[in-house]
Amino acid sequence: MDKYQDFKIMTSLLFDRFQKIALNPEETASIIGRSEDYLKKDREEAIGIPYTRLNGKEKSKPLYNITAIAKALIENEKKVS
């Protein structure tokens, strides 16, 4: 499979599981196998999975688009021989 097909499948699976297009840090952490603190550290360092905040306000809850999650997982995939 190519990366585009992987992306479509993963995005579809995420939507089927959560029934929404943006996930909170707890949900995102459960998908990537990391803690919410790990995601917070990435946000503070401006690295990792892109995120948004409702109304663009700094204090509002961060949300991760399922397409951004899928893209990050696929693009960081390491091939084994």
C-alpha positions as CSV (number, residue, x, y, z in Angstrom):
1,M,0.0,0.0,0.0
2,D,1.1,3.5,-0.6
3,K,1.1,6.3,2.0
4,Y,-2.0,7.9,0.6
5,Q,-4.0,4.6,1.0
6,D,-2.6,4.2,4.5
7,F,-3.7,7.8,5.3
8,K,-7.2,7.2,4.1
9,I,-7.6,4.0,6.0
10,M,-6.2,5.4,9.3
11,T,-8.3,8.5,9.0
12,S,-11.4,6.4,8.4
13,L,-10.6,4.1,11.4
14,L,-10.1,7.1,13.7
15,F,-13.4,8.7,12.6
16,D,-15.2,5.3,13.0
17,R,-13.9,4.9,16.5
18,F,-14.4,8.5,17.8
19,Q,-17.2,9.8,15.5
20,K,-15.6,13.3,15.4
21,I,-12.9,15.0,13.4
22,A,-10.9,16.6,16.3
23,L,-9.8,14.8,19.4
24,N,-8.8,16.1,22.8
25,P,-5.3,15.4,24.3
26,E,-6.5,12.3,26.3
27,E,-7.9,10.7,23.1
28,T,-4.9,11.6,21.1
29,A,-2.5,10.2,23.7
30,S,-4.3,6.9,23.7
31,I,-3.9,6.6,20.0
32,I,-0.2,7.4,19.8
33,G,0.7,5.5,23.0
34,R,2.1,8.6,24.8
35,S,0.9,10.6,27.8
36,E,-1.0,13.8,27.8
37,D,2.1,15.4,29.4
38,Y,4.1,14.3,26.3
39,L,1.7,16.1,24.1
40,K,1.8,19.2,26.3
41,K,5.6,19.2,26.1
42,D,5.4,19.0,22.3
43,R,3.0,21.9,22.2
44,E,5.2,24.0,24.4
45,E,8.2,23.2,22.2
46,A,6.2,23.8,19.0
47,I,6.9,20.2,17.7
48,G,4.9,17.1,17.2
49,I,1.4,16.7,15.9
50,P,-0.2,20.0,14.8
51,Y,-3.1,21.1,16.9
52,T,-5.7,23.9,17.2
53,R,-7.6,25.6,19.9
54,L,-11.2,26.5,19.9
55,N,-11.7,30.2,19.0
56,G,-7.9,30.5,18.8
57,K,-7.8,31.4,22.5
58,E,-4.5,30.3,24.2
59,K,-6.4,29.0,27.3
60,S,-8.9,26.9,25.4
61,K,-8.5,23.1,25.1
62,P,-6.1,21.9,22.4
63,L,-7.7,19.7,19.7
64,Y,-5.9,17.4,17.3
65,N,-7.5,16.9,13.9
66,I,-7.7,13.2,13.0
67,T,-6.0,13.8,9.6
68,A,-3.1,15.5,11.4
69,I,-2.8,12.5,13.7
70,A,-2.9,10.0,10.8
71,K,-0.4,12.0,8.8
72,A,2.1,12.3,11.8
73,L,1.9,8.5,12.4
74,I,2.4,7.6,8.7
75,E,5.1,10.1,8.0
76,N,7.1,9.0,11.1
77,E,6.8,5.4,10.3
78,K,10.1,3.5,10.2
79,K,10.4,0.7,7.7
80,V,12.0,-2.6,8.7
81,S,13.7,-4.9,6.4
